[in-house]
């Protein structure tokens, strides 16, 4: 066999490199999925934050409703007392 026509092919060395090449391809193709997963995680976190804020807003609205109802009740009581007071003054 002539050295010019002889190809030096070290199969085991080439095969040992295969997992590295395969991993590089896999990581390159997995990168968009990893980024999408991170984005999905951020969206989930944001949704949870919005849900928490909505819950807090609902609780605050309920407190305002209770306070305004109590204020309305007190103003009706006061109106009655003022009318009674004025009636007593007119009668005197």
Secondary structure, 3 states (H helix, E strand, C coil): CCCCCCCCCCHHHHHHHHHHHHHHHHHHHHHHHHHHHHHHHHHHHHHHHHHHHHHHHHHHHHHHHHHHHHHHHHHHHHHHHHHHHHHHHHHC
